[in-house]
């Protein structure tokens, strides 16, 4: 079945801006390809192991989308004008077949087609002509995807904060047991440190309300860390350098450290508290922080593990005040609701695409 669409964008160019083509279906086939066939990677069996070990699934075939296009009959009412010339074929083929790696294609639909998938990632694998009486009246384009499913438009969640605030992000991807890795844009409004903690993706070790046991709430939080470690058979090793190795983060509201067990196995953790409510948490994972400068925008691609500025220049960990990167957390979204805690004086924008397993 040929995919019906209003327009599509590929390599930053729209089909409608090149030639006045519209979507068609040359065969009238009603089958919708899903490309949902998959298999499991397994080990071998023998007389002692009658059931194989399973190592995960693989998709058997990529999704292939068929796009049939003809000249717009509203703009070309005469039949002779609807014939596609060699120069017009050249315009189409040079545009669609020049990329040598997979790229995004973005489909636009009619206003009532709100449920259709907008983005696919892949390449144009073939282009064929559709001829009638020896004349070419249409082109059949084959787009082969790198995945068996498509993706939504960018889903954006924004929050402007001066100290800290919560943000609830829903991930409704069709990959229920996989993470979704978003892109994060940060616009700092002052010099300082920021952190992002996904409370839904961390291992919460302890939470409570701080009591002022020392001269400051930060030192009281350190007491809570030491007490937790002692009760659970750990010793505490902080991540800094010096006599105590303690590096206060985010205006002395957070600290990172290792919990070390009797076998000398280390688990990197973070403790932080909220200044107004004095609520504290000790977590493993789910926490990322960095130093920022006023009006120097930061863009984080959590899928590709890249951090750049607003014009695409790479930013090093050292410039962001990150020296301990052994267990650095890259922000990600679990399936369902994600409760995110943001700290700093900055504007945060978190954008992600969700997979849609509905075929073409």
C-alpha positions as CSV (number, residue, x, y, z in Angstrom):
1,X,0.0,0.0,0.0
2,X,1.3,3.4,-0.9
3,X,1.5,5.9,1.9
4,X,-0.9,8.9,1.7
5,X,0.5,12.2,2.8
6,X,0.2,15.9,2.1
7,X,3.9,16.7,1.8
8,X,7.2,15.5,3.1
9,X,10.5,17.0,4.0
10,X,13.9,15.3,3.4
11,X,17.3,16.9,3.7
12,X,15.7,20.2,4.7
13,X,13.8,20.4,1.4
14,X,10.1,19.9,0.8
15,X,8.6,17.9,-2.1
16,X,6.1,20.8,-2.8
17,X,9.0,23.3,-3.1
18,X,10.8,21.3,-5.8
19,X,7.9,20.2,-8.0
20,X,4.1,20.2,-7.7
21,X,3.6,16.5,-6.9
22,X,0.8,15.0,-4.8
23,X,0.4,11.6,-3.2
24,X,-1.2,8.7,-5.1
25,X,-1.7,5.0,-5.0
26,X,-1.0,3.2,-8.3
27,X,-2.1,-0.3,-7.2
28,X,-5.0,0.5,-4.8
29,X,-3.6,-2.1,-2.3
30,X,-5.2,-1.9,1.2
31,X,-2.5,-3.8,3.1
32,X,-0.6,-1.7,5.6
33,X,3.0,-3.0,6.2
34,X,3.9,-3.3,9.8
35,X,7.4,-5.0,9.7
36,X,6.7,-6.4,13.2
37,X,8.4,-9.8,12.5
38,X,11.2,-10.5,15.0
39,X,13.2,-13.4,16.4
40,X,15.2,-14.2,19.5
41,X,18.9,-14.6,19.7
42,X,19.5,-17.9,21.4
43,X,22.2,-20.2,22.5
44,X,22.6,-23.9,21.6
45,X,20.8,-26.7,23.3
46,X,22.0,-30.2,24.4
47,X,20.8,-33.1,26.4
48,X,21.4,-31.3,29.6
49,X,19.9,-28.0,28.5
50,X,16.7,-28.7,26.6
51,X,15.7,-25.0,26.5
52,X,18.1,-22.5,24.9
53,X,19.4,-19.4,26.7
54,X,17.8,-16.2,25.3
55,X,19.9,-13.1,24.7
56,X,17.3,-10.6,23.4
57,X,15.3,-10.0,20.3
58,X,16.2,-8.8,16.8
59,X,13.9,-7.4,14.1
60,X,13.9,-9.6,11.0
61,X,13.0,-6.9,8.4
62,X,13.1,-3.1,8.4
63,X,10.0,-1.2,7.5
64,X,9.8,-0.1,3.9
65,X,7.5,2.8,2.9
66,X,6.2,3.1,-0.7
67,X,5.5,6.6,-1.9
68,X,3.6,7.1,-5.1
69,X,3.6,10.6,-6.5
70,X,2.0,12.3,-9.6
71,X,1.7,15.8,-10.8
72,X,-1.1,17.8,-9.2
73,X,-4.1,17.6,-11.5
74,X,-5.4,20.9,-10.2
75,X,-2.2,22.7,-11.5
76,X,-1.9,20.5,-14.6
77,X,-5.4,20.0,-16.0
78,X,-4.2,18.9,-19.4
79,X,-3.0,15.3,-19.7
80,X,0.1,16.2,-21.7
81,X,1.2,18.5,-19.0
82,X,1.1,15.7,-16.4
83,X,3.9,13.8,-18.2
84,X,7.1,13.8,-16.1
85,X,10.1,14.9,-18.0
86,X,13.7,13.7,-17.8
87,X,14.8,16.9,-16.1
88,X,12.0,16.6,-13.5
89,X,13.1,13.0,-12.8
90,X,16.6,14.3,-12.4
91,X,15.5,16.9,-9.8
92,X,13.8,14.2,-7.8
93,X,16.5,11.5,-7.9
94,X,19.5,13.8,-7.2
95,X,17.7,15.1,-4.1
96,X,16.6,11.8,-2.7
97,X,19.5,9.5,-3.6
98,X,22.5,11.8,-2.8
99,X,22.8,11.1,1.0
100,X,25.0,8.1,1.7
101,X,23.8,7.6,5.3
102,X,20.3,7.3,6.8
103,X,18.4,10.6,7.4
104,X,15.1,11.8,8.8
105,X,12.0,12.1,6.7
106,X,9.1,14.2,8.0
107,X,5.6,13.7,6.7
108,X,2.8,16.2,6.8
109,X,-0.8,15.1,6.7
110,X,-4.2,16.6,6.5
111,X,-5.5,18.2,9.6
112,X,-7.8,15.3,10.5
113,X,-5.0,12.8,10.4
114,X,-3.6,13.6,13.8
115,X,-2.8,10.0,14.8
116,X,-0.4,9.3,11.9
117,X,3.3,8.9,12.5
118,X,5.4,12.0,11.5
119,X,9.0,10.9,11.5
120,X,10.9,8.0,10.0
121,X,14.7,7.4,9.8
122,X,16.3,5.7,6.8
123,X,17.1,6.2,3.2
124,X,15.6,6.0,-0.3
125,X,16.5,2.6,-1.5
126,X,14.8,2.7,-5.0
127,X,13.0,4.9,-7.4
128,X,10.8,3.5,-10.2
129,X,8.7,5.1,-12.9
130,X,5.0,4.5,-13.5
131,X,4.2,4.6,-17.2
132,X,1.0,4.6,-19.2
133,X,1.0,4.2,-23.0
134,X,4.8,4.7,-23.0
135,X,4.7,8.0,-21.1
136,X,5.8,8.5,-17.5
137,X,3.0,9.9,-15.3
138,X,4.2,8.9,-11.9
139,X,7.2,7.9,-9.7
140,X,7.3,5.2,-7.1
141,X,9.7,6.0,-4.2
142,X,10.8,3.4,-1.8
143,X,12.0,4.6,1.6
144,X,13.7,1.9,3.7
145,X,13.7,2.6,7.5
146,X,16.5,1.6,9.9
147,X,13.9,0.6,12.4
148,X,10.5,-1.2,12.2
149,X,8.6,1.8,13.5
150,X,8.4,5.5,13.2
151,X,8.5,8.4,15.6
152,X,6.3,11.4,16.7
153,X,7.0,15.1,16.4
154,X,9.2,16.5,19.1
155,X,7.4,16.5,22.5
156,X,8.6,19.5,24.4
157,X,8.5,20.2,28.2
158,X,9.8,23.6,29.4
159,X,10.3,25.1,32.8
160,X,11.8,28.4,33.9
161,X,13.1,28.3,37.5
162,X,15.2,30.5,39.8
163,X,15.9,27.9,42.6
164,X,14.3,24.6,42.0
165,X,11.0,23.1,40.7
166,X,9.4,19.8,39.7
167,X,8.5,18.8,36.1
168,X,6.4,15.8,35.2
169,X,7.2,14.3,31.8
170,X,5.2,11.5,30.3
171,X,6.9,9.0,28.0
172,X,4.2,7.2,25.9
173,X,6.7,5.4,23.6
174,X,5.7,2.0,22.3
175,X,9.0,0.6,23.5
176,X,7.7,-0.1,27.0
177,X,11.0,-1.7,28.3
178,X,13.4,0.8,26.7
179,X,14.5,4.3,27.7
180,X,13.9,7.4,25.6
181,X,16.9,9.7,25.5
182,X,15.9,13.4,25.0
183,X,17.6,16.6,24.0
184,X,18.0,19.2,26.7
185,X,18.5,22.9,26.1
186,X,19.6,25.0,29.1
187,X,19.6,28.8,29.1
188,X,21.4,30.0,32.3
189,X,20.3,33.3,33.7
190,X,23.3,33.6,36.1
191,X,26.7,31.9,36.8
192,X,26.4,28.9,39.0
193,X,25.6,25.2,39.1
194,X,22.5,23.4,38.0
195,X,21.3,19.8,38.4
196,X,18.7,17.6,36.9
197,X,17.4,14.5,38.8
198,X,15.0,12.0,37.4
199,X,13.4,10.8,40.6
200,X,11.7,8.0,38.6
201,X,15.0,6.6,37.3
202,X,17.1,6.6,40.4
203,X,17.6,4.1,43.1
204,X,16.2,5.9,46.2
205,X,18.3,4.8,49.2
206,X,16.9,7.1,51.8
207,X,14.8,10.2,52.2
208,X,13.6,12.3,55.1
209,X,13.6,15.8,56.7
210,X,17.0,17.1,57.8
211,X,17.5,18.0,61.5
212,X,20.1,20.6,62.3
213,X,22.7,18.4,63.9
214,X,25.7,20.5,62.8
215,X,26.4,24.2,62.2
216,X,24.8,24.0,58.7
217,X,22.3,21.9,56.9
218,X,25.0,20.8,54.5
219,X,27.0,19.3,57.3
220,X,23.8,17.8,58.8
221,X,23.3,16.1,55.4
222,X,26.8,14.7,55.6
223,X,25.8,13.3,59.0
224,X,22.8,11.6,57.4
225,X,25.1,10.1,54.7
226,X,27.5,8.8,57.3
227,X,24.7,7.3,59.4
228,X,23.2,5.6,56.4
229,X,26.5,4.1,55.4
230,X,27.2,2.9,59.0
231,X,23.8,1.2,59.3
232,X,24.2,-0.6,55.9
233,X,27.8,-1.8,56.2
234,X,29.4,0.8,54.0
235,X,32.2,3.3,54.3
236,X,32.0,6.7,52.6
237,X,34.5,8.0,50.0
238,X,33.9,11.5,48.7
239,X,34.7,12.4,45.1
240,X,36.9,15.5,45.6
241,X,40.6,15.9,46.5
242,X,42.1,17.1,49.8
243,X,41.9,16.1,53.4
244,X,38.2,15.3,53.4
245,X,37.5,15.1,49.6
246,X,34.1,16.8,50.1
247,X,33.0,19.0,47.2
248,X,29.8,20.9,47.9
249,X,27.6,21.3,44.9
250,X,24.8,23.6,43.9
251,X,25.2,26.2,46.7
252,X,26.0,23.5,49.2
253,X,22.7,21.6,48.7
254,X,24.2,18.5,47.2
255,X,27.3,16.2,47.4
256,X,28.5,13.2,45.5
257,X,30.3,10.2,47.1
258,X,31.0,6.5,46.9
259,X,29.5,3.9,49.2
260,X,32.2,1.2,49.6
261,X,31.3,-2.3,50.9
262,X,33.5,-4.8,52.7
263,X,34.6,-6.3,49.3
264,X,35.8,-2.9,48.2
265,X,33.0,-2.6,45.6
266,X,32.0,1.1,45.0
267,X,28.6,2.5,44.3
268,X,28.4,6.2,43.3
269,X,25.7,8.1,45.0
270,X,24.3,11.6,45.5
271,X,22.8,13.3,48.5
272,X,20.8,16.6,48.1
273,X,18.3,18.6,50.0
274,X,15.7,21.3,49.3
275,X,16.5,24.6,51.0
276,X,13.0,25.6,52.0
277,X,11.5,22.3,53.1
278,X,14.8,20.7,54.3
279,X,13.7,17.4,52.6
280,X,16.7,15.3,51.7
281,X,17.3,12.3,49.5
282,X,20.2,9.9,49.0
283,X,20.1,8.3,45.5
284,X,22.1,6.1,43.3
285,X,22.0,7.2,39.6
286,X,19.5,9.6,38.1
287,X,21.4,12.7,38.9
288,X,23.4,15.0,36.6
289,X,25.0,18.4,37.4
290,X,27.2,21.0,35.8
291,X,28.6,24.5,36.2
292,X,27.1,27.1,33.8
293,X,27.7,30.7,32.8
294,X,25.1,33.4,32.2
295,X,23.6,33.5,28.7
296,X,25.9,30.7,27.5
297,X,23.3,28.2,26.2
298,X,24.0,24.5,26.6
299,X,22.5,21.8,24.4
300,X,22.8,18.2,25.6
301,X,22.1,15.3,23.2
302,X,21.5,12.4,25.6
303,X,21.3,9.8,22.8
304,X,24.7,10.7,21.3
305,X,26.3,11.7,24.6
306,X,27.2,15.1,23.2
307,X,27.3,18.5,24.9
308,X,27.5,21.6,22.7
309,X,26.8,25.3,22.8
310,X,24.1,27.2,20.8
311,X,26.2,27.2,17.6
312,X,27.3,23.6,17.9
313,X,30.8,23.9,19.4
314,X,31.7,21.1,21.7
315,X,31.9,21.8,25.4
316,X,34.3,19.8,27.5
317,X,33.6,18.3,30.9
318,X,36.2,20.5,32.4
319,X,34.4,23.7,31.2
320,X,31.3,22.3,32.9
321,X,33.1,21.7,36.2
322,X,32.7,17.9,35.8
323,X,35.9,16.1,36.9
324,X,34.5,12.7,38.0
325,X,32.9,11.1,35.0
326,X,33.3,7.4,35.7
327,X,29.6,7.0,36.4
328,X,28.2,10.1,34.8
329,X,24.4,9.9,34.4
330,X,22.9,10.9,31.0
331,X,19.3,12.0,31.4
332,X,16.8,9.5,30.1
333,X,13.0,8.8,30.4
334,X,11.5,5.6,31.5
335,X,8.2,4.4,30.1
336,X,5.3,6.2,31.7
337,X,5.5,9.2,34.1
338,X,8.9,10.8,35.0
339,X,9.1,13.0,38.0
340,X,12.0,15.4,37.3
341,X,13.6,17.8,39.9
342,X,15.4,20.8,38.3
343,X,17.8,23.1,40.3
344,X,19.4,26.3,39.2
345,X,18.6,29.8,37.8
346,X,17.9,28.8,34.2
347,X,15.4,28.0,31.5
348,X,15.1,24.3,30.8
349,X,13.6,22.7,27.7
350,X,13.5,18.9,27.4
351,X,12.4,17.5,24.0
352,X,12.0,13.9,23.0
353,X,10.5,11.7,20.2
354,X,8.4,8.7,21.0
355,X,8.3,5.5,18.9
356,X,5.0,4.4,17.2
357,X,4.6,0.8,16.1
358,X,1.9,1.3,13.6
359,X,3.8,0.5,10.4
360,X,3.8,3.1,7.6
